[in-house]
Amino acid sequence: MSHNIIGSFTGGTCRYRDAGFVSHEETVNMFEETIETTDTYTKKILRSVEGTSVFATLEGAGPCRGMHVATCSPESSVNAGDELLYGVFGSSLYRVYQDGSYFLVGDVSNNGEIVSFAETSGVPGYLCICSNHQVYAVNLTLPDGEASISALTLPVRAGGTDNISPTMMTALNYRIIVNDSGKDYFYYSELGKPNGTDDQHAFYQYKTRYAYTKKDGTEVAFSDNQYYAPSEDSYVDGTLQKEDVWMGSLNFIKAEFRNDPIVAIKAVDAFMLVLGSSTYQIYQWQDSLYTPYITTGKTSSIGCKAPKSAAEVNGRVVFLGSSSTGYNSIWSVGEDGVTRISKDWLERRISTMTRSDDAFGYSYTKDGHQFYLISFPTEDVTD
């Protein structure tokens, strides 16, 4: 079985609720473009959205679970260091070059769901993939035959002993960030990780912990995780011991505004949107090793209904909303606030669907225009 990669996309239609009226918004594979504006009128035209064409055929590949355009490629490749398309098909990660050729990099765990990508900004750059509650990394600059996929050791859940279970991932200011399914915490990697050195500990800190006997006879064991040296007059001479260990439960932040679980997380430029089922919070990075992200905005009225619908569009995050004021609405969030961008007809259409929480969103640019598309797999519909 083979799968085709489509080079462009087509649009949908809309109409008023009353069948006797034709909506001024109704188009079939067309969009409105302003070409002239004066003090008295605005001149607009309708342009056609190009249809689809086959760009490459990946023989033997499974169903597409996500694609990402990386900012760089191996210098020795046909792309010569320029952008490069990556795609996860079934359990396989491919590089797809501009001439239509492709290379199988390796395999990731496959649960049939849409994957999440994040690209580090260090040197060398790494592409990270979140698939089936695991995180993988691949060097963007190594040539075919040398590049391989490595699995990252996940951090320990805050307040627990087991590892987290991420479903979404993003990157901001030299760190990758993941959520933990069903929880309201997010976790971030060490600065510049992964970078090819100790990547299995990308989320971990290398710490010194101490064991000793207090002068009152109390024993402090390594398992007590004391990471600061005791004062010399507080322990029995000759009992102080220390060991260096990797700790994986230190790099996390709790989204404290509400206790709804984090279902999606997306970074754009200097800010990161953390989406819960009924709220969202905006974080910005700050120059701090211990608290690299700080919240700058929040709301209790809008959450995310379809986690995979979140996509970047022109420096903002667009997603399918879910809450008392945002159910089945499509929202656009930026540092300056939130805007409802869907119309009543579309929200009514979504409300009639058998299932919409499995929707996934993506964006593309054509002739200076940016488009957001949202697909509903159960309904087999794309708008």
N, C-alpha and C positions, 0 to 999 in steps of 0.2 A: 504494500500500500504506500502511496506517495501523497505528499501534501504540498499545495502550491502557496507561495507567498504573493499576496496581492499588492500591487504597487500604488493603488489609490482607492477611494471609497465613494459610495453613493449615499444620497440622503433620503429622507422620508417625506411624508405628506401630512397636512393638517386641514381641518375644516371646522366651521362653527357647529354648535350643537344643533341648531335649526337647519334642517336639510335644504330649506329654500334659499339659503344664503351661501355664497361662495366666499370664503375667507380671503382677505387681502394677503394673508400669510401663506396661503396654500401654494405650494410649489412641489414639483416632482423633479428631484435632482437638479435644483436651481437655487441660487442665493442672490440676495439683493446687494448691489454695490453702488455707493455714491460716487459719481464722477464729476459733479460740479455743484458748487454752492454759492449763492449770491445773497444779497440782503432780502430778496423777494421770493426766491424759490430754491428748491433743492432738486437737482436732476439725478435720477437713479435709473439703473438698468438691472435686468436680471441676467445673470451669467450661469452657464451650465456647469454642473459638477461633473468632472470626467468620470467615466465608468471604470471598471476594473480591468486589469491586464495581468497576465502571469509574468512575474519577475524571475522566479526560480522554482524549480521542482526538486524537492528533497526526497529522493527515493528511499522507501522503507521507513520514513519518519512517522511518528505517531501524531495525534491531534495537537494543534498549537495551543500552548498554555500561557503564552506571553512572549512579547518581543521588546527589545530595548536597543536604542541607538547609542553606542558608547562614543565618547568624545575622541578616542584615539584608537589606533590599530598598530600592528607590528610594522616597523619601517620597511621590512623586506617584503611585505605583502603587496598585492595589487592596489590596495587602498593607500599605501605609502604613508602611513601614520595618520591619515584622515579618519573621519568617523567610520564606524563599523557596526553593522547590524548583528545582534545576537538574538537567538530565539530558542525557547524551550519547547520541544515537540515530544510529547509523551514523557519519557524519562531522560531524554537526550538534550544536551546543550550544543547548539551549532553556532559557528561563525558563518555569516552569509556576506560574501564580498560583492563589490559594485559591478563585477562582470557576471554575476549569477552563480559563480562557483561557491562551494561551501566546505566547511571542515567540521567534523564531529569532535568537540573538545572533550566530552565525557558525560557521565550520567549523574542525575540527581534523583532523590526519592520522589516517587510519583503517587499522588492521591487523586489525580484527575482534576484538581482545582487550578485556578489561575495563580501563577507565581507572582512574586514581588521582586523588583530589582532595586539596587542602590549602587551607585558608583562613587568610590572614594576619590579624593582630589589630591592624594599624595603622589610621590614619585618612588616607584612606579605606581600607576593607577591600577586599581582592582575593581572588578565587577563582582558584586555579591548578589546571590540569589536566595530568596526565602521560598522553600518548597517543602510541603508536607511537614511543617513545624521544625524544619532544619535550615541552617544557614550555610551556604557554600561560597567559595571565593575563587576567582581565576584572574591571573595576571593578564592585563590588557595588552602588554607590549611584547610578550614572548611569542615567537613565531610558532606556526602550526608544527606539531610534533614535539614541541617543548612545553607548550601550555597544557595545564592539567587542572582539574577541579580538586580543591581541598575542602573538607568539612571543618567548620569552626566549632569548638567546644562552647556550648551555650552556657550563659551564666546561671548561677544558682538563684532560685526564686527568693525574693526578699522575705525573710521571716520563716523560710522553709529549708529543706535539705535536697529537694529535687530540682532538676533543671527546668527552665522556662519552656513554654511551648508557643513560639512566635507564629503569627500568620501574616504580618505585614512588616515592611522594612523601608527605611529611607536613609538619607545621609545629609549631614549638615556640619560644616566647619571641621573637616578632617576626621569625623567619627561616623560610624553607622549606628542607627537606632532601630530597635525592634520593640514590638509590643509583646504581651504575654496573654494568650487566649483566655478570656473570661476574667481578666484582672484589670485593675486600673493603674498599673505601673508600666513605665517604659524603661528600657535598658540601653546603654550606649557603650561603645567600644572605647578602648584607650586611644589617646590622640594619635592619629596617623595610622591606625590599625584598620584592616590588615595591610601589611606592607611586605610580606615575604619572610619575615623573621618572627618566630614564635606565634604564627597566626592562629594556632590552636588555642592560644591564650589571649585572643584579641579583646575579649570582654573582661579579662582578669587583671588584677593588680598584683605585683610581686611585693610581698610584705614580710617584715620580720615580726614574729610573735614570740612571747616570752613565757617561761614556766619557772616557778620558784616557790619557796616556802616562806610565808609571812612569819614575822616574829611571834605572832600569837598562835602559830602552828597550822594556820589555814594553808592548804595547798592550792596553788594556781597552776592548772595544767595547760598544755598547749591547746587542748580542745576548748578552753575558755576564750580563746582568740583575743588575748590582750596584746595590742599592737604598739604599745608605748612602754618604754623601759621604766621600771619602778625606781623610786629614789633609793639611794644606797642604804639609808637607815630603815627601810621598810621590809627588808627580807633577811633571812639567815645567811650569813656568809657561806659561800661555797655551794649554794643551792640554785643560783641563777643559771638558767639555760636559755638558749634562743635558737630558732630555726627559721629559714626563709621558705616561704610557701606562696603558691599562686592562690589568690582569693577571688572568687567569682560572684560575690553577692554585695559588691560595694558600689558599682556604677549603675544606679537606678534613681528614678524620680517618680514620686506618686502624683498623679493628677488629682489634686486635692479638692477641686471645686465640687464635684459630685462623685458618688461611688459607682457610677455606671462604667462597665468595662470598656477599655480602649479597643475599638474595632478597626480603626484605620489610622494611619500616620503618614504624613506627606510633607516634605520640606521643599520650599521654594525660595531661592535666593537667600535672604537673611533670616527668614522665619520658618517655623514648623507648625503645621496644623495637626493637633491631636484630637481625633474624633471619637466620641463615645456614642452609645446608642441613643442618648437624649441630650447630650451637651457637646460643645467643642471648646478647646482652649488653644490659644496661640502662644508659642514660645519663641524667644529669640536667643541666639547664642551670646555668651559673654566671656570675657577673658578671665576664666577661673578654672583651675584644674579640678576643683572639688565640686563645683556647681556650674557646669558649662552652659546650662540652659535655664532661662527664667521666664515665667509666664507674663505676658503683656496684655492679654485679652481673653475673655471668656463669655459664654452665654449658657443659660439653662433652658432655652426654648428650642434649640435646633440640634439634632444629632444626625447620625448617618444610618440610613436604612440598608444600603448596599455597600459594604466595605471596599469592594473592588471597583466601585464607580468613581472613586477619587482620582482625579487626574489634574496635571498642571496645564493651565491655559493662560498664556500671556501674563505670567507672574502671579497668578492666583490659583486657588484650588477649587475645583468644581466637583460636586458630588450629589447623589440622590439623598434627600433629607428624610428624617423620620423623627417626629415629635408632635406635640399638640399644635404647633403653628407651622410645622414644616413637613408634614406627612405627604409623601409623593411629590414634593417640590424639588426642583433642582436649584442648588444654591452655589454662589460664587463667593469665596472668602479670601480677603487680602488683609494686609496690615491696616487698611483704612476702614475695615468693617465687612459686613455681609450683605449680599444682594440676591434677591430671588430673581432668577433669569428664566424660569419656565413660565408658560402661559396656562390658563385654565384648561384649555382643550387637551394639552399634553398631560396635565395632572389627572384629569378625568380618565384619559386613556390608560394611564398607568394603574389607576385605582381599579380598573376592570380586569387587570391581568391576574391569572392564576397564581403567579409567583413573580415578584420583582426584586426580592432581596439578593438574588444571585446575579444581578446586573453587573456589568463591568464597563468602565469608561476609558477612553483614550482620546488623544488629540493629535492633530497634524496641521501643517501650514501649507497653503497653496496660494501662489501669486499674492503674497502679502496678507492673506486672510488666515486667521486661525479658527479651526473647527473643533468642537467637542462632540464626540459621538458616544452614545450609551447603548449597549446591547443587552437584550434580555434573552438569555439562552433558552429558558423554558418556553417562552412565547415565540422564539425564533424571529425577533423583531429588533431592528436597529434604527434609532432616531438621531 
